[in-house]
Each structure stands twice: as C-alpha cells, then as structure tokens.
C-alpha cells in the first residue's frame, strides 16, 4: 500500500516512470521522507532537477546511510532493531532492512536495469551517502564510480547468499564515457580498479570475481598497468599478485611486473611475488629470476637466490652456475657463490622411501527405515522443546529476536514430515539430489547425526566446515576414502559447500578452520597427495592457489607435518633451510627442528655463520649450540674472530658457552671494558631513553672490585639490541661475573624499572580532566539509547546512572590506560637473571594480575624468569605453563620448561618437584633468623582461620609475635637482613602453598605416582612441603580393588609415616606412592581416615574423600545438571575462582562465557560454561549452563568416557558447587543478561 501511494505521488508530478528495480532499491528512503525518496528517484531517472543531489546530500545522516546499506563500504551494515521494526511496519512485504538492501543488490547486479547515465547518477547519490569508504579510493577513479563499484561488490545480504555480479572493462568504459571522460582517464581508472583489492565480506572462503577483460586490457596497456602497480599501496599489490598467481597468463601479458614486485620495498609483496613466480614452468622461472638477480642491487637479491635454491631443478642449478662468471659486483658474486654452496648442501642427502602405516576404511552402511523413525522422533522432541521455550518467553519479549528465532525454527521443523525425511534418506543413500530446504535444516540442527556413518555425513554436509570435527583423530586417507565413497558431487549446487576437490578440501581441514589434527594422522596423506603441503611451503606450481580459499596455508602446520615424517624427503630440505636461516623469526626454530635429523645438519647450520646478514649469523650460532656438537666449536671460533656486529658476537659467545667452552679469555675485565668503551660511543637506542641510568646501583665483580658504570650501561644497550629476555645466552654470563648481592640488586632494579615504565598511566589530574570533558556527552548518549530501546534493562540501567557515577567510571577508565610501553626494550630483562626468585615471582604475578591484556610483556617477563635458577622463578614459569588464560603465553612457558628440564636432564614433572622453593627454611624444617649473638626460629603453622603462616619463637620454645628491634648487643646490619628474610619467606610461603596445592590436586585427579625413594626425597624430605602434606593420605601402588584403611598412610609433622592405627608404616624404596581418593579406597577406609584426620586436627590441603565417582554415559560430551541455575556474574566468578578456575580469553568486545581449569598432564581443560559477561565486569544476572572437557589443543569436546574418572568426578563437583550459587529458574534464558 505504501508503495502504491508513493507511486501515485511520483506520477502526480508528471515525471518519467523510473525503472522498477530502481524504485525497489530506493523505496527504503521513504522512511526518512517520501519527498526525499521521490526527488532522488526523479534525479537518478532523469537527472532533474540538478539541485536534487545537493538536497539529498544535505539530508544525509547515519539513518540515511543505514537505510541505503552503508554505500561503498566493504560489507552491509549491522541491522538496527528500531529501523527493522519501522521497515516491517511501514513497507508492506518488506521483512526488515535485509529485504531493502537485497533490492539494491539486485539493482546493482543487473547491468541492464539502468542506462549508463542513470548508473552514473545513482553512483553520485551513493557517493553522497558515503561516510568513510572501507575501500582505498583510487586517485583516477571518480567518487561516484568508487561508490558504485564498491557497493556492487558485496554478496547478497539475504540467505541464500548470492555472489556479486562481476564487472568487466567494457562496463567501466561505458560508464565513464557517459560521464564525459576521455580515453586516457578511462584507461587510468580501469587500471586502478583492476589492481585494487576487492572487498571480502562473505564468511565463505572465496574472493569476488576479477574484472572481466583484464587479460586483454593488460596486453593493450602493459606500461600503464605496471606503473599503476608500482604506485599502488602494498595491500592492492598483494591482491593483484594473487590474481597473477592464479592466472600466470597475466604475467606473460605484463612482462616485467614480477621482477618489479620482487624488488618491492614491502617484504610481503616480495613474498607474494615469489608465490607467483613459483607457478611458472621451471625454465621460465629460472630465466625470470636470473634477470632479477642481474638487474637488482646486491642487497635485494636474497629472495631471488632463495627461490633458485628452493626449487633446485636443472634450470635453477644451471642459472646459478652461470651467474658468477658474468658478475662484476664482488658482494653480489659472494652471495651467488654462497647460494651455490647452499644448493650443494641441501642436495647432498639421498631420497629414502617412506613406509606408510596401514589404515582402515571407516564403516558404512545404507540407511534403513529406522533412520526416518529416529529423525521423526528427533523432530518431535525439537518441536516440543521449542514450544516449551516459546511459552517461557515473557509477553513483553515475544517480538524479540529470541522468540522470533524459536518461531522460525518451529515453523521449519513442523514442515519436516515423513515424506521429507524419506527424500533425505534416499539422498544420503545416493539415490537422488538433496531435498528442499536442506541448508536451512542443517543450520537449525534438525537432522539427527550421531548414528550416521561418515560417508553419509559427507553426503549430508557436502564439503563443508561441519565435517571438520569428524576428521579430527582420523587418518586423513580414511577421510579421503569416505569422501570418494560418498560422491558428494550432487552437493556442489548447494550454497553452503565449497567447490574444491576432495584432496583440496582435506588440505583445508588441516591448514585452516583451527587445525586440531595430530600430525601422525596427517603426514601419510601428504606423502600420497603432496600438493596442499607443497602449496603451503610455496614449492609446487601445480598446488592450488591459496587465494582460491581466501586464506594463506599455515606454514607452521606445514612444518609440523614435515617433523612427523619418519625421514625428511629431500625435496623439502632446501625450503626448510631457507626458513631455518632466514630473517623471519616466526618459523625459524620450527624449521631447524625439522632438519635436526639430517646427517649434514651441522654443515647446513654452519653455512649461516658466513651469511651477509648479522641476524642470520646469530641464528646460525644459536642453532649450532642447540645441536650440541663439538664440531661446531671451530666454525664458531672462526666466525667470532671476524665478527664486527655486537648482536652476532653475543650469540656466538653465548653458543660457545652452551657448548661447554671456556670463555675466561673472552670475559677478561679489560676486554669487557674495551668493548663497553667502544659500544657506548655509538648512538644509544632511542627505545631506552626512558631508563634511569643515573640511578643504577653500584655493582661489584665477584672478587669485590667495583664495576665501571659504562660496562653496565653497555650491557643495557646491548641487551636492547638483542631483543631477547634471555640475552642470547650471553647477558646471563656477564651477570654471573658479579657477586651475589650485585646480581640481586641490579636484577631487581632493572625488573622493577621496566615494569614501572611499561605500566605508567595518566595522572589523576589528566584522568579527571578527561572525565569532565566527556561526562555530559556520555550522559546524553545513555539517555538517547534509553529513549530508543525502552525494553532493554541494561540500557535503562545505564541511563539511570547519575552524572557523578558516570564521571567516576570515565575517570577510572582513563586512569587505567597506558601512556607507553617497554616492550621495545624487553631485552634488558635479561639483566634480571640474578634477582631473587620470590621477587621475580611476586613482581611477575602482580603484573599478570593487573595487566592481563599485555600478552607480549607477560611473555617477556616469563621468558626472563626461565633464565633464573632460583626455584621460585622456575615455579612461576611452571605455573604459567600449567594454567594461563592466553594460550600462546602458556605454550611459550611450556617450551621454556622443556628447555630447562632438558638442560638439567629431568622430566618436566621432576623439574617441578626438584625446584619447589624452600622459603628460606633449612633441612631441619626451621627458619633460622640470626641476630648475631642470639637467634629466633620460624616454624610452619596455621592461623586460627586455617591460613598457613610462620610462627616465631626463641630457641627455648618461647613464642614471639614478631621479631623485636635490635638490642645493643645485636648486629644491626644482620638484623635488617634477617627482617628482610622473614618478609620474603612469608611471601614465598603464600606462593608455595597456592602452587603446590594445585599441583598435588592435579596429581590426585590423574593418579600420578612417585617411587617411594623419590617421594621420600622430594616430597617428604622437603622442609616446607613436608609440613603442608601432613593432612593428606597416601596409598601404595595401584590395584583394581579399592584399598582398605590399613593400606593407607600419612606423614606426621615430625616426619614419621603412620597408618590408620598410629603404627609405623613401612614403605619400601621401590614401592609406588600416590594420593588416595574416594574412588581408590573402600567407603569404610574413607570414613576411617576422615575420622583419623579430625582426631589429629590435621587439616588437609584439599578434600580427598568427599567426592564419589559417579556413573556417566561414556559417549556423552557434557554434564548439564545445573543448566539454568540462575545467580549473577560475580557469584559465579567468586565460586569458580575459589575452585581454581580462570576466566576464558575474552573475545570480540570483551565477551566471555567460560571458566576453565586446565590439567596439562592430562592434556585437558574442564570448562564450566555460563550465559556470559563482558569486560570490564558488572554484576549482572547470569546462569550456569554446562560442564565440558576440551583438549588443550583446539578440537571437539572429549567424550566423558575419555576423561580420567577422578578428574571427571572432581570437575562435576566443581560445576555443581559453582551452579549452587543460585537456584534453578525456569525463565533463566530471559532473565539472564545474555
């Protein structure tokens, strides 16, 4: 009706009737003003009146932009609820803004709907409505064409998604001619549009089609295209190089473009050019690279030389061998000869045949009538549950998105009758095409899939991301076989599948979509089908173009796969060597590990010592140290004698030290002083300007003589250049030359100074000024929101805040900002290697607690701590490796622990046992506090509230509340040091209790065992831990039958082992000892030991006999006994934190909805999910949902049957305890804030 009224209004003016597609696209403007819509339609159709465009431009605001779909931007806008509601109410037949924007999509996709002149005027309207185009506006492309082209390149805003219609060169020419542009302008604009990156807005991994006629245009305008490419931004160059890689004929048409790209200033562009070069045939590739090397300065030819060595085929070898003869530039000739040596090194090995492990096809069977019955029962349950949920939605929210989604799902499910599922069964059995609405049915999870064999799932889903979890844990050859047996070709007409071959799809499963595959399941597939692996490594010209998937194959994954090969195929050696001795750090270490088993790996690594780049020489030195061969000493010494760069010298010295070489001559005081004098003459690093050099403590050599200040200043500068918190192994050696007090004083000064600089924020005055300038604006914004959405409780609560509260929130937020960062000087943390462990632990944990979002800084602090031999510092690294919110930091800490353990010849668990801090207590279990002529003693005790503490007494047993002041006869300096020791011991004891309680609890859950000899030495023999465990009960060995009370024992505070009847318990050294649990003992034994502990008032660190092991379906993947128990976000957080759970990493906008407790030894995390909250947190209604278990590597939820029984039982108890913060509420979904 509205449309008819508008049509009458338009016709009343006597104007020409606009095209119906244009009317449909601009109809939405009537919500702003019917007159605006009429004048805009008239202008686009006829060009009259000319001032209509100015009137439209003056009317443009955010509402107009939203109505038109944010013209020119890379994606359709998010849809505002208020506008959606107005569209539905005012425009008959339009189901919200997506319908309106779909009309614009249809108009722009139909190149015949408008004349060229009308299209130009529509472009001017869209340009007038633009705010900030996401696309880079090309200089020679008119604004109207930018807007028209940018808006047209988006996929449809409505499901099912449709692809944007490709443009071609002739359309661009016709439009610009209609605008009166000449041939030169048209050609220049066309070249810029061809080079420009197309926006990627669809979740599916495909690029929009290239502009048609590009090849012909490129042939006709070669010089213009090359110049346009040269002038383009890096992102546009990358996009066009992807097109060249996909279509090598473009390179032939644009001869000279790839050599130009290989000399580009952007490393990313040079790398992408290398990918395009890889697609050429071997002879063309060698010829092109030869031309690049001959015409390029020596400093820019490494990438071309690397490519020749990487491929190593006959044309590449011939090209390399011919180059030195004609090369007059000495440096370039040296680089070419070095490349020839590398080629010789990587070709020295012999190709070996790989024995592939056997694999079994997955079972399959045709679906019978029982599938239809199961599906109908499933649908009946879905309908019943949706009805119930819809009935629970309050009346006021029946028009909201939740209720609407429920109604849509209910309507779709109600249409799925027996006939529909019979068609689906026939399709899954290969008899016919998919039934109608299958895509929507799958999106709503309306097909039961648990019992479907994998080949039938392939038929159901097609080659789609939904297959990913079904491939995890499966030999990928079996996955390929299942796809081939399923014959999913019929599915390629569906909109949710990807048009690739089965082999390409499996490569995508591995290299994209959060790879969670075990390399052992993967490598045999890539032996038989190497194209995807070769493509990831940039090797094979026949490999699928990565731009086809709109994603880069993951190089890390590719190298991990190669590491899993029983022996490294020779064809990959050159590429891995290029990475192992390259300037990019991200994959260097991984590539070196993949090459480790080659017989000539030492020679390959040694070649890097003569590289022209200092960072490569340093990396080669580090690699040789890790290989650990004495044969590396001679080349390292030879390279050190010639080395001029400090960073490479430091790496070589550090490597020689790690190889056990005596560095006494290299570390003479006079040499260090001379080195410092030379070093500080150079310009100091700008990043270190903040450091308070004038406040550096005076430090002394180990012999007590003072160290020149310039030496310490030089160490700081050198550490900054090294950018390594471990100082490349050299800085810790330098620090080790100081006496112990100096090591501590300098280390703690540097650590605290670095943290202080990194965390400095605005002053209180600045924060208050900021808040004062924003408070009125923020208050008005809340009021505006509240008027627009009166039903949203959160918005109404924000609007109810007084200005004083908003001011305080703004002030607090501003005060929490960071003024700067110390990350550029992370290398100086290497000088903290001598700091006391408890200081490192306290400073780093405090930083983590207060600045959790600064991932790079936390990683630097943890890395620095790993170089400190103090047990408290090592325990800090262990803590982070075991349980940390940010996965990358946790993984880094795990690598550091492995390095420490390897260095000491221990396992990671033994390292943790052997480095438990003592908090200053001696082997006699006492803390000796020396005043000189008199002494006080500290013992482990408990406060009235049960907290662990240090109780003080005189040697004769008289209790004292605190250490007294120094008496006349006491040594005052010693008293000061003793009081410092007591303060430090108290801090260390608190840290020790927290860490060891968690470790022992995990040991109980996983039933970790010690030999009795180890247990007596490391646990019972530890001066502090022996006191903490007196309330824990242990058992010997493991038997299938539950243990009785007399088979258990505990340690007394006096160090005796006693049984249930207080008798001495005999424990042979070769016995196995583990913590007892309700699941491993009889109920009578559990009760007897509970009573025993109560009688002795021995409070355990945690309960051992409180949680029985329940029975759960082994195939189930979740526990939901507390689903819908409603409380609030703070109550859930408090209880989760008390049980050792930490918040999951926040997602976009600070959103999180999980608390996790990780068990590294089991490779699992217990995950308690709830309805969610945002950071910074506010106290909002929230409900617990479910408990699941996830592998620490990404992957699908683990079945409960795969979770260790005690771990499962304790996690269920945690989940129910967290849920018990509230009570069940049938209306929890609507009452929870999210």
LINNORBEL-V951570 format. One record per pair of residues at least 12 apart in sequence whose C-alpha atoms are under 6 Angstrom apart, sorted by the first residue. I is the first residue (numbers start at 1). J is the second residue. If there is no record, write none. Layout:
i: {I & I}
j: {J & J}
This chain:
i: {18 & 21 & 24 & 25 & 25 & 44 & 44 & 44 & 45 & 57 & 60 & 65 & 71 & 71 & 71 & 72 & 72 & 72 & 72 & 73 & 73 & 74 & 74 & 75 & 84 & 84 & 98 & 98 & 102 & 108 & 109 & 116 & 117 & 123 & 123 & 123 & 124 & 126 & 127 & 127 & 140 & 141 & 166 & 167 & 168 & 168 & 168 & 169 & 191 & 195 & 196 & 197 & 197 & 205 & 205 & 206 & 206 & 206 & 219 & 222 & 226 & 238 & 242 & 245 & 246 & 259 & 261 & 275 & 278 & 279 & 283 & 286 & 286 & 289 & 298 & 309 & 310 & 310 & 346 & 346 & 351 & 361 & 364 & 366 & 372 & 375 & 383 & 428 & 428 & 455 & 455 & 459 & 459 & 462 & 462 & 462 & 463 & 463 & 464 & 469 & 472 & 475 & 476 & 476 & 477 & 507 & 511 & 511 & 516 & 516 & 519 & 519 & 523 & 531 & 536 & 536 & 563 & 576 & 580 & 581 & 605 & 608 & 614 & 618 & 618 & 621 & 622 & 625 & 647 & 650 & 651 & 654 & 654 & 676 & 676 & 680 & 699 & 700 & 701 & 701 & 701 & 702 & 702 & 702 & 716 & 719 & 719 & 720 & 720 & 720 & 723 & 723 & 724 & 725 & 725 & 725 & 725 & 725 & 726 & 726 & 727 & 743 & 744 & 744 & 744 & 747 & 747 & 747 & 747 & 748 & 751 & 758 & 758 & 761 & 761 & 761 & 762 & 767 & 767 & 767 & 768 & 771 & 771 & 771 & 775 & 782 & 783 & 829 & 830 & 833 & 833 & 837 & 837 & 837 & 838 & 838 & 841 & 841 & 859 & 871 & 871 & 871 & 872 & 877 & 881 & 881 & 882 & 883 & 885 & 919 & 919 & 919 & 923 & 925 & 926 & 926 & 929 & 931 & 931 & 932 & 932 & 936 & 936 & 937 & 937 & 938 & 938 & 938 & 939 & 1004 & 1005 & 1005 & 1009 & 1009 & 1010 & 1010 & 1011 & 1011 & 1011 & 1012 & 1012 & 1012 & 1012 & 1012 & 1013 & 1027 & 1030 & 1030 & 1031 & 1031 & 1031 & 1032 & 1033 & 1033 & 1033 & 1034 & 1034 & 1034 & 1034 & 1034 & 1034 & 1035 & 1035 & 1035 & 1035 & 1036 & 1036 & 1037 & 1037 & 1042 & 1042 & 1042 & 1043 & 1043 & 1044 & 1044 & 1045 & 1046 & 1077 & 1077 & 1078 & 1078 & 1079 & 1086 & 1109 & 1114 & 1114 & 1115 & 1116 & 1116 & 1117 & 1117 & 1117 & 1118 & 1118 & 1119 & 1119 & 1120 & 1122 & 1123 & 1123 & 1124 & 1124 & 1124 & 1124 & 1124 & 1125 & 1125 & 1125 & 1125 & 1125 & 1125 & 1126 & 1126 & 1126 & 1126 & 1126 & 1127 & 1127 & 1127 & 1127 & 1128 & 1128 & 1128 & 1129 & 1129 & 1129 & 1130 & 1132 & 1135 & 1136 & 1141 & 1141 & 1141 & 1142 & 1142 & 1143 & 1150 & 1150 & 1151 & 1151 & 1152 & 1152 & 1153 & 1153 & 1153 & 1153 & 1154 & 1154 & 1155 & 1155 & 1163 & 1163 & 1164 & 1164 & 1164 & 1165 & 1165 & 1166 & 1167 & 1167 & 1167 & 1168 & 1168 & 1169 & 1169 & 1170 & 1170 & 1170 & 1171 & 1171 & 1181 & 1181 & 1182 & 1184}
j: {45 & 107 & 103 & 103 & 104 & 118 & 121 & 122 & 118 & 128 & 129 & 129 & 126 & 130 & 151 & 133 & 147 & 150 & 151 & 133 & 134 & 134 & 199 & 201 & 96 & 97 & 157 & 158 & 157 & 152 & 165 & 175 & 178 & 144 & 147 & 148 & 144 & 147 & 144 & 147 & 189 & 189 & 209 & 211 & 211 & 212 & 213 & 213 & 225 & 240 & 236 & 236 & 239 & 549 & 550 & 548 & 549 & 550 & 253 & 254 & 257 & 269 & 547 & 276 & 545 & 292 & 273 & 538 & 541 & 541 & 315 & 315 & 316 & 304 & 332 & 343 & 574 & 575 & 573 & 574 & 570 & 478 & 453 & 429 & 421 & 448 & 410 & 456 & 459 & 482 & 486 & 486 & 488 & 488 & 491 & 497 & 497 & 498 & 497 & 1196 & 517 & 521 & 522 & 525 & 525 & 532 & 553 & 554 & 1194 & 1195 & 561 & 564 & 561 & 543 & 553 & 555 & 594 & 591 & 592 & 616 & 620 & 620 & 648 & 648 & 651 & 652 & 655 & 655 & 722 & 730 & 728 & 729 & 730 & 711 & 714 & 714 & 742 & 738 & 737 & 738 & 739 & 737 & 738 & 739 & 828 & 827 & 828 & 825 & 827 & 828 & 826 & 827 & 827 & 826 & 827 & 829 & 830 & 864 & 830 & 864 & 830 & 834 & 834 & 835 & 836 & 831 & 832 & 834 & 835 & 835 & 832 & 821 & 822 & 817 & 818 & 819 & 815 & 811 & 814 & 815 & 811 & 807 & 810 & 811 & 807 & 799 & 799 & 864 & 864 & 867 & 868 & 870 & 872 & 873 & 872 & 988 & 873 & 876 & 889 & 915 & 916 & 917 & 917 & 893 & 893 & 894 & 1160 & 1158 & 1145 & 985 & 988 & 989 & 1023 & 1023 & 938 & 939 & 978 & 970 & 975 & 970 & 971 & 953 & 954 & 952 & 953 & 950 & 951 & 952 & 951 & 1075 & 1206 & 1207 & 1073 & 1074 & 1072 & 1073 & 1070 & 1071 & 1072 & 1069 & 1070 & 1071 & 1072 & 1073 & 1069 & 1053 & 1051 & 1052 & 1098 & 1099 & 1100 & 1100 & 1049 & 1050 & 1076 & 1048 & 1049 & 1050 & 1074 & 1075 & 1076 & 1048 & 1073 & 1074 & 1076 & 1072 & 1073 & 1072 & 1073 & 1080 & 1081 & 1082 & 1081 & 1082 & 1082 & 1085 & 1085 & 1060 & 1104 & 1105 & 1105 & 1108 & 1109 & 1105 & 1209 & 1200 & 1201 & 1199 & 1199 & 1200 & 1198 & 1199 & 1200 & 1187 & 1188 & 1186 & 1187 & 1186 & 1219 & 1184 & 1185 & 1183 & 1184 & 1185 & 1224 & 1228 & 1183 & 1184 & 1219 & 1222 & 1223 & 1224 & 1182 & 1183 & 1222 & 1223 & 1224 & 1181 & 1182 & 1183 & 1222 & 1180 & 1181 & 1182 & 1179 & 1180 & 1182 & 1179 & 1218 & 1218 & 1218 & 1155 & 1156 & 1157 & 1155 & 1156 & 1155 & 1174 & 1175 & 1173 & 1174 & 1172 & 1173 & 1169 & 1170 & 1171 & 1172 & 1168 & 1169 & 1167 & 1168 & 1191 & 1192 & 1190 & 1191 & 1192 & 1189 & 1190 & 1189 & 1187 & 1188 & 1189 & 1186 & 1187 & 1185 & 1186 & 1183 & 1184 & 1185 & 1183 & 1234 & 1232 & 1233 & 1232 & 1219}
